[in-house]
Amino acid sequence: MIRLGLTKKTGRDMGHLAQSGPGGMIDVLDSIDRAGVRKVLIHINNTNPILVEDGPERRILSEHGIEVAHDGMTFEL
């Protein structure tokens, strides 16, 4: 959001977990090491670059086995 000029605060300043870096979302989700666990991000701000399907931020998530939720996505528990 800083790059877009929407705020001067970082996500961490607003109480959000950073996507990358030490202790960030990728680190936390990578620490979950159970077979068959699906990792899906939900509740994503509409300015978040992970929503760009062919963008570098989404590619990084994919490399870590992390999906991004989409409208109409369903889960079977």
Biopython code that builds the backbone (N, CA, C, O; Angstrom):
import numpy as np
from Bio.PDB.StructureBuilder import StructureBuilder

atoms = [
    (1, "MET", "N", (0.825, -1.186, 0.000)),
    (1, "MET", "CA", (0.000, 0.000, 0.000)),
    (1, "MET", "C", (0.872, 1.253, 0.000)),
    (1, "MET", "O", (0.468, 2.302, -0.504)),
    (2, "ILE", "N", (2.066, 1.134, 0.568)),
    (2, "ILE", "CA", (2.988, 2.265, 0.544)),
    (2, "ILE", "C", (3.385, 2.570, -0.901)),
    (2, "ILE", "O", (3.383, 3.727, -1.322)),
    (3, "ARG", "N", (3.730, 1.507, -1.664)),
    (3, "ARG", "CA", (4.130, 1.704, -3.074)),
    (3, "ARG", "C", (3.035, 2.370, -3.885)),
    (3, "ARG", "O", (3.320, 3.132, -4.810)),
    (4, "LEU", "N", (1.777, 2.085, -3.543)),
    (4, "LEU", "CA", (0.654, 2.676, -4.269)),
    (4, "LEU", "C", (0.313, 4.084, -3.784)),
    (4, "LEU", "O", (-0.550, 4.750, -4.356)),
    (5, "GLY", "N", (0.998, 4.537, -2.721)),
    (5, "GLY", "CA", (0.736, 5.865, -2.188)),
    (5, "GLY", "C", (-0.535, 5.954, -1.367)),
    (5, "GLY", "O", (-1.064, 7.046, -1.162)),
    (6, "LEU", "N", (-1.034, 4.821, -0.893)),
    (6, "LEU", "CA", (-2.284, 4.802, -0.133)),
    (6, "LEU", "C", (-2.089, 5.041, 1.354)),
    (6, "LEU", "O", (-3.021, 5.445, 2.048)),
    (7, "THR", "N", (-0.884, 4.794, 1.845)),
    (7, "THR", "CA", (-0.584, 4.991, 3.258)),
    (7, "THR", "C", (0.917, 5.093, 3.442)),
    (7, "THR", "O", (1.691, 4.711, 2.564)),
    (8, "LYS", "N", (1.316, 5.602, 4.575)),
    (8, "LYS", "CA", (2.736, 5.625, 4.925)),
    (8, "LYS", "C", (3.053, 4.519, 5.922)),
    (8, "LYS", "O", (4.212, 4.317, 6.285)),
    (9, "LYS", "N", (2.015, 3.799, 6.368)),
    (9, "LYS", "CA", (2.196, 2.729, 7.350)),
    (9, "LYS", "C", (2.471, 1.406, 6.657)),
    (9, "LYS", "O", (1.944, 1.130, 5.579)),
    (10, "THR", "N", (3.299, 0.600, 7.286)),
    (10, "THR", "CA", (3.502, -0.759, 6.794)),
    (10, "THR", "C", (2.350, -1.630, 7.286)),
    (10, "THR", "O", (1.595, -1.241, 8.177)),
    (11, "GLY", "N", (2.229, -2.808, 6.691)),
    (11, "GLY", "CA", (1.221, -3.746, 7.173)),
    (11, "GLY", "C", (1.431, -4.073, 8.637)),
    (11, "GLY", "O", (0.477, -4.164, 9.409)),
    (12, "ARG", "N", (2.694, -4.248, 9.012)),
    (12, "ARG", "CA", (3.013, -4.558, 10.414)),
    (12, "ARG", "C", (2.565, -3.422, 11.336)),
    (12, "ARG", "O", (2.088, -3.669, 12.443)),
    (13, "ASP", "N", (2.723, -2.147, 10.865)),
    (13, "ASP", "CA", (2.258, -0.998, 11.650)),
    (13, "ASP", "C", (0.759, -1.073, 11.910)),
    (13, "ASP", "O", (0.269, -0.561, 12.916)),
    (14, "MET", "N", (0.031, -1.719, 10.990)),
    (14, "MET", "CA", (-1.428, -1.824, 11.117)),
    (14, "MET", "C", (-1.865, -3.143, 11.736)),
    (14, "MET", "O", (-3.050, -3.473, 11.727)),
    (15, "GLY", "N", (-0.898, -3.908, 12.281)),
    (15, "GLY", "CA", (-1.231, -5.153, 12.953)),
    (15, "GLY", "C", (-1.325, -6.360, 12.042)),
    (15, "GLY", "O", (-1.836, -7.405, 12.445)),
    (16, "HIS", "N", (-0.836, -6.228, 10.814)),
    (16, "HIS", "CA", (-0.876, -7.331, 9.867)),
    (16, "HIS", "C", (0.460, -8.058, 9.853)),
    (16, "HIS", "O", (1.507, -7.467, 10.113)),
    (17, "LEU", "N", (0.409, -9.333, 9.548)),
    (17, "LEU", "CA", (1.603, -10.144, 9.409)),
    (17, "LEU", "C", (2.201, -9.875, 8.032)),
    (17, "LEU", "O", (1.492, -9.938, 7.028)),
    (18, "ALA", "N", (3.483, -9.580, 7.976)),
    (18, "ALA", "CA", (4.140, -9.350, 6.688)),
    (18, "ALA", "C", (4.112, -10.632, 5.863)),
    (18, "ALA", "O", (4.092, -11.728, 6.423)),
    (19, "GLN", "N", (4.110, -10.503, 4.536)),
    (19, "GLN", "CA", (4.115, -11.699, 3.680)),
    (19, "GLN", "C", (5.441, -12.422, 3.776)),
    (19, "GLN", "O", (5.475, -13.645, 3.910)),
    (20, "SER", "N", (6.537, -11.679, 3.708)),
    (20, "SER", "CA", (7.850, -12.312, 3.695)),
    (20, "SER", "C", (8.729, -11.728, 4.786)),
    (20, "SER", "O", (8.310, -10.856, 5.548)),
    (21, "GLY", "N", (9.947, -12.221, 4.844)),
    (21, "GLY", "CA", (10.883, -11.764, 5.863)),
    (21, "GLY", "C", (10.766, -12.606, 7.117)),
    (21, "GLY", "O", (9.866, -13.436, 7.240)),
    (22, "PRO", "N", (11.674, -12.387, 8.040)),
    (22, "PRO", "CA", (11.677, -13.173, 9.291)),
    (22, "PRO", "C", (10.359, -13.032, 10.049)),
    (22, "PRO", "O", (9.908, -11.923, 10.332)),
    (23, "GLY", "N", (9.754, -14.164, 10.370)),
    (23, "GLY", "CA", (8.501, -14.155, 11.120)),
    (23, "GLY", "C", (7.286, -13.780, 10.292)),
    (23, "GLY", "O", (6.193, -13.615, 10.832)),
    (24, "GLY", "N", (7.467, -13.644, 8.981)),
    (24, "GLY", "CA", (6.351, -13.287, 8.114)),
    (24, "GLY", "C", (5.451, -14.473, 7.824)),
    (24, "GLY", "O", (5.707, -15.593, 8.267)),
    (25, "MET", "N", (4.406, -14.210, 7.081)),
    (25, "MET", "CA", (3.392, -15.208, 6.776)),
    (25, "MET", "C", (3.976, -16.452, 6.109)),
    (25, "MET", "O", (3.591, -17.572, 6.446)),
    (26, "ILE", "N", (4.898, -16.267, 5.170)),
    (26, "ILE", "CA", (5.483, -17.423, 4.496)),
    (26, "ILE", "C", (6.266, -18.265, 5.493)),
    (26, "ILE", "O", (6.151, -19.491, 5.486)),
    (27, "ASP", "N", (7.056, -17.631, 6.349)),
    (27, "ASP", "CA", (7.796, -18.372, 7.385)),
    (27, "ASP", "C", (6.845, -19.166, 8.276)),
    (27, "ASP", "O", (7.086, -20.339, 8.561)),
    (28, "VAL", "N", (5.779, -18.529, 8.707)),
    (28, "VAL", "CA", (4.824, -19.188, 9.606)),
    (28, "VAL", "C", (4.179, -20.386, 8.906)),
    (28, "VAL", "O", (4.103, -21.474, 9.476)),
    (29, "LEU", "N", (3.717, -20.183, 7.674)),
    (29, "LEU", "CA", (3.050, -21.280, 6.965)),
    (29, "LEU", "C", (4.027, -22.377, 6.565)),
    (29, "LEU", "O", (3.654, -23.550, 6.528)),
    (30, "ASP", "N", (5.271, -22.015, 6.265)),
    (30, "ASP", "CA", (6.277, -23.034, 5.962)),
    (30, "ASP", "C", (6.559, -23.917, 7.179)),
    (30, "ASP", "O", (6.989, -25.061, 7.032)),
    (31, "SER", "N", (6.319, -23.391, 8.367)),
    (31, "SER", "CA", (6.595, -24.167, 9.584)),
    (31, "SER", "C", (5.539, -25.248, 9.827)),
    (31, "SER", "O", (5.741, -26.139, 10.652)),
    (32, "ILE", "N", (4.420, -25.173, 9.115)),
    (32, "ILE", "CA", (3.378, -26.197, 9.235)),
    (32, "ILE", "C", (3.777, -27.343, 8.329)),
    (32, "ILE", "O", (3.700, -27.241, 7.105)),
    (33, "ASP", "N", (4.199, -28.420, 8.935)),
    (33, "ASP", "CA", (4.756, -29.535, 8.173)),
    (33, "ASP", "C", (3.923, -30.789, 8.404)),
    (33, "ASP", "O", (4.363, -31.729, 9.067)),
    (34, "ARG", "N", (2.708, -30.792, 7.845)),
    (34, "ARG", "CA", (1.841, -31.971, 7.948)),
    (34, "ARG", "C", (1.362, -32.336, 6.562)),
    (34, "ARG", "O", (0.946, -31.469, 5.793)),
    (35, "ALA", "N", (1.418, -33.597, 6.246)),
    (35, "ALA", "CA", (0.976, -34.077, 4.933)),
    (35, "ALA", "C", (-0.487, -33.719, 4.711)),
    (35, "ALA", "O", (-1.315, -33.860, 5.610)),
    (36, "GLY", "N", (-0.789, -33.263, 3.526)),
    (36, "GLY", "CA", (-2.168, -32.990, 3.150)),
    (36, "GLY", "C", (-2.721, -31.666, 3.636)),
    (36, "GLY", "O", (-3.885, -31.360, 3.377)),
    (37, "VAL", "N", (-1.924, -30.872, 4.333)),
    (37, "VAL", "CA", (-2.412, -29.583, 4.822)),
    (37, "VAL", "C", (-2.457, -28.603, 3.665)),
    (37, "VAL", "O", (-1.469, -28.416, 2.955)),
    (38, "ARG", "N", (-3.602, -27.985, 3.483)),
    (38, "ARG", "CA", (-3.783, -26.984, 2.426)),
    (38, "ARG", "C", (-3.664, -25.608, 3.059)),
    (38, "ARG", "O", (-4.305, -25.326, 4.071)),
    (39, "LYS", "N", (-2.856, -24.765, 2.470)),
    (39, "LYS", "CA", (-2.617, -23.418, 2.999)),
    (39, "LYS", "C", (-3.227, -22.406, 2.040)),
    (39, "LYS", "O", (-2.754, -22.242, 0.916)),
    (40, "VAL", "N", (-4.287, -21.723, 2.491)),
    (40, "VAL", "CA", (-5.018, -20.786, 1.646)),
    (40, "VAL", "C", (-5.155, -19.461, 2.383)),
    (40, "VAL", "O", (-5.616, -19.420, 3.524)),
    (41, "LEU", "N", (-4.755, -18.383, 1.727)),
    (41, "LEU", "CA", (-4.895, -17.055, 2.319)),
    (41, "LEU", "C", (-6.281, -16.508, 2.005)),
    (41, "LEU", "O", (-6.746, -16.566, 0.866)),
    (42, "ILE", "N", (-6.927, -15.979, 3.030)),
    (42, "ILE", "CA", (-8.254, -15.376, 2.877)),
    (42, "ILE", "C", (-8.194, -13.959, 3.449)),
    (42, "ILE", "O", (-7.165, -13.551, 3.988)),
    (43, "HIS", "N", (-9.266, -13.228, 3.337)),
    (43, "HIS", "CA", (-9.381, -11.879, 3.892)),
    (43, "HIS", "C", (-8.216, -11.008, 3.401)),
    (43, "HIS", "O", (-7.400, -10.528, 4.188)),
    (44, "ILE", "N", (-8.166, -10.825, 2.097)),
    (44, "ILE", "CA", (-7.060, -10.115, 1.451)),
    (44, "ILE", "C", (-7.540, -8.742, 0.993)),
    (44, "ILE", "O", (-8.566, -8.631, 0.322)),
    (45, "ASN", "N", (-6.801, -7.700, 1.353)),
    (45, "ASN", "CA", (-7.127, -6.345, 0.938)),
    (45, "ASN", "C", (-7.072, -6.269, -0.586)),
    (45, "ASN", "O", (-6.189, -6.860, -1.208)),
    (46, "ASN", "N", (-8.015, -5.541, -1.189)),
    (46, "ASN", "CA", (-8.086, -5.498, -2.653)),
    (46, "ASN", "C", (-6.914, -4.776, -3.307)),
    (46, "ASN", "O", (-6.817, -4.780, -4.534)),
    (47, "THR", "N", (-6.029, -4.163, -2.543)),
    (47, "THR", "CA", (-4.828, -3.542, -3.114)),
    (47, "THR", "C", (-3.609, -4.454, -2.995)),
    (47, "THR", "O", (-2.518, -4.090, -3.434)),
    (48, "ASN", "N", (-3.786, -5.641, -2.403)),
    (48, "ASN", "CA", (-2.652, -6.536, -2.180)),
    (48, "ASN", "C", (-2.165, -7.122, -3.507)),
    (48, "ASN", "O", (-2.960, -7.693, -4.254)),
    (49, "PRO", "N", (-0.878, -6.990, -3.807)),
    (49, "PRO", "CA", (-0.365, -7.499, -5.086)),
    (49, "PRO", "C", (-0.436, -9.018, -5.229)),
    (49, "PRO", "O", (-0.248, -9.525, -6.334)),
    (50, "ILE", "N", (-0.699, -9.756, -4.163)),
    (50, "ILE", "CA", (-0.842, -11.213, -4.319)),
    (50, "ILE", "C", (-2.089, -11.570, -5.118)),
    (50, "ILE", "O", (-2.240, -12.715, -5.544)),
    (51, "LEU", "N", (-2.982, -10.611, -5.327)),
    (51, "LEU", "CA", (-4.188, -10.859, -6.110)),
    (51, "LEU", "C", (-3.910, -10.868, -7.615)),
    (51, "LEU", "O", (-4.753, -11.316, -8.392)),
    (52, "VAL", "N", (-2.758, -10.387, -8.026)),
    (52, "VAL", "CA", (-2.385, -10.404, -9.443)),
    (52, "VAL", "C", (-1.887, -11.816, -9.757)),
    (52, "VAL", "O", (-0.795, -12.205, -9.343)),
    (53, "GLU", "N", (-2.692, -12.568, -10.485)),
    (53, "GLU", "CA", (-2.431, -14.000, -10.684)),
    (53, "GLU", "C", (-1.081, -14.307, -11.308)),
    (53, "GLU", "O", (-0.476, -15.327, -10.978)),
    (54, "ASP", "N", (-0.591, -13.452, -12.203)),
    (54, "ASP", "CA", (0.700, -13.719, -12.839)),
    (54, "ASP", "C", (1.809, -12.816, -12.307)),
    (54, "ASP", "O", (2.846, -12.651, -12.949)),
    (55, "GLY", "N", (1.583, -12.235, -11.133)),
    (55, "GLY", "CA", (2.565, -11.341, -10.536)),
    (55, "GLY", "C", (3.613, -12.081, -9.712)),
    (55, "GLY", "O", (3.415, -13.236, -9.337)),
    (56, "PRO", "N", (4.726, -11.413, -9.434)),
    (56, "PRO", "CA", (5.807, -12.050, -8.685)),
    (56, "PRO", "C", (5.419, -12.439, -7.262)),
    (56, "PRO", "O", (5.898, -13.451, -6.749)),
    (57, "GLU", "N", (4.568, -11.660, -6.622)),
    (57, "GLU", "CA", (4.160, -11.969, -5.254)),
    (57, "GLU", "C", (3.374, -13.274, -5.213)),
    (57, "GLU", "O", (3.560, -14.083, -4.303)),
    (58, "ARG", "N", (2.495, -13.485, -6.194)),
    (58, "ARG", "CA", (1.704, -14.720, -6.259)),
    (58, "ARG", "C", (2.618, -15.902, -6.566)),
    (58, "ARG", "O", (2.439, -16.987, -6.014)),
    (59, "ARG", "N", (3.596, -15.694, -7.445)),
    (59, "ARG", "CA", (4.533, -16.771, -7.802)),
    (59, "ARG", "C", (5.296, -17.239, -6.578)),
    (59, "ARG", "O", (5.497, -18.439, -6.392)),
    (60, "ILE", "N", (5.724, -16.302, -5.739)),
    (60, "ILE", "CA", (6.453, -16.663, -4.523)),
    (60, "ILE", "C", (5.571, -17.518, -3.617)),
    (60, "ILE", "O", (6.035, -18.516, -3.064)),
    (61, "LEU", "N", (4.312, -17.137, -3.462)),
    (61, "LEU", "CA", (3.398, -17.932, -2.642)),
    (61, "LEU", "C", (3.252, -19.338, -3.215)),
    (61, "LEU", "O", (3.297, -20.323, -2.477)),
    (62, "SER", "N", (3.077, -19.427, -4.523)),
    (62, "SER", "CA", (2.939, -20.736, -5.172)),
    (62, "SER", "C", (4.156, -21.611, -4.924)),
    (62, "SER", "O", (4.027, -22.814, -4.698)),
    (63, "GLU", "N", (5.334, -21.009, -4.967)),
    (63, "GLU", "CA", (6.564, -21.763, -4.721)),
    (63, "GLU", "C", (6.594, -22.360, -3.320)),
    (63, "GLU", "O", (7.302, -23.336, -3.068)),
    (64, "HIS", "N", (5.825, -21.771, -2.412)),
    (64, "HIS", "CA", (5.755, -22.264, -1.037)),
    (64, "HIS", "C", (4.496, -23.091, -0.792)),
    (64, "HIS", "O", (4.206, -23.464, 0.345)),
    (65, "GLY", "N", (3.754, -23.375, -1.853)),
    (65, "GLY", "CA", (2.547, -24.189, -1.708)),
    (65, "GLY", "C", (1.399, -23.463, -1.044)),
    (65, "GLY", "O", (0.541, -24.088, -0.421)),
    (66, "ILE", "N", (1.377, -22.137, -1.173)),
    (66, "ILE", "CA", (0.337, -21.318, -0.549)),
    (66, "ILE", "C", (-0.598, -20.807, -1.637)),
    (66, "ILE", "O", (-0.160, -20.222, -2.627)),
    (67, "GLU", "N", (-1.894, -21.036, -1.437)),
    (67, "GLU", "CA", (-2.908, -20.590, -2.392)),
    (67, "GLU", "C", (-3.508, -19.268, -1.938)),
    (67, "GLU", "O", (-3.403, -18.889, -0.771)),
    (68, "VAL", "N", (-4.139, -18.574, -2.878)),
    (68, "VAL", "CA", (-4.859, -17.339, -2.584)),
    (68, "VAL", "C", (-6.328, -17.600, -2.869)),
    (68, "VAL", "O", (-6.697, -18.019, -3.966)),
    (69, "ALA", "N", (-7.155, -17.349, -1.872)),
    (69, "ALA", "CA", (-8.598, -17.580, -2.026)),
    (69, "ALA", "C", (-9.170, -16.669, -3.110)),
    (69, "ALA", "O", (-8.632, -15.598, -3.391)),
    (70, "HIS", "N", (-10.274, -17.116, -3.712)),
    (70, "HIS", "CA", (-10.967, -16.319, -4.727)),
    (70, "HIS", "C", (-12.451, -16.382, -4.450)),
    (70, "HIS", "O", (-12.925, -17.272, -3.744)),
    (71, "ASP", "N", (-13.188, -15.427, -5.011)),
    (71, "ASP", "CA", (-14.638, -15.395, -4.829)),
    (71, "ASP", "C", (-15.233, -16.716, -5.279)),
    (71, "ASP", "O", (-14.905, -17.222, -6.353)),
    (72, "GLY", "N", (-16.101, -17.267, -4.463)),
    (72, "GLY", "CA", (-16.774, -18.516, -4.787)),
    (72, "GLY", "C", (-16.000, -19.762, -4.409)),
    (72, "GLY", "O", (-16.484, -20.876, -4.610)),
    (73, "MET", "N", (-14.816, -19.594, -3.869)),
    (73, "MET", "CA", (-14.004, -20.749, -3.473)),
    (73, "MET", "C", (-14.717, -21.492, -2.340)),
    (73, "MET", "O", (-15.234, -20.872, -1.410)),
    (74, "THR", "N", (-14.737, -22.807, -2.426)),
    (74, "THR", "CA", (-15.362, -23.597, -1.382)),
    (74, "THR", "C", (-14.358, -24.589, -0.813)),
    (74, "THR", "O", (-13.373, -24.946, -1.459)),
    (75, "PHE", "N", (-14.632, -25.025, 0.412)),
    (75, "PHE", "CA", (-13.765, -25.957, 1.096)),
    (75, "PHE", "C", (-14.625, -27.105, 1.624)),
    (75, "PHE", "O", (-15.728, -26.895, 2.127)),
    (76, "GLU", "N", (-14.112, -28.283, 1.503)),
    (76, "GLU", "CA", (-14.795, -29.441, 2.057)),
    (76, "GLU", "C", (-13.976, -29.921, 3.254)),
    (76, "GLU", "O", (-12.802, -30.264, 3.120)),
    (77, "LEU", "N", (-14.610, -29.940, 4.416)),
    (77, "LEU", "CA", (-13.925, -30.343, 5.638)),
    (77, "LEU", "C", (-14.291, -31.758, 6.024)),
    (77, "LEU", "O", (-13.804, -32.268, 7.033)),
]
sb = StructureBuilder()
sb.init_structure("model")
sb.init_model(0)
sb.init_chain("A")
sb.init_seg("    ")
for serial, (resi, resn, name, xyz) in enumerate(atoms, 1):
    if name == "N":
        sb.init_residue(resn, " ", resi, " ")
    sb.init_atom(name, np.array(xyz, "f"), 0.0, 1.0, " ", f" {name:<3s}", serial, name[0])
structure = sb.get_structure()
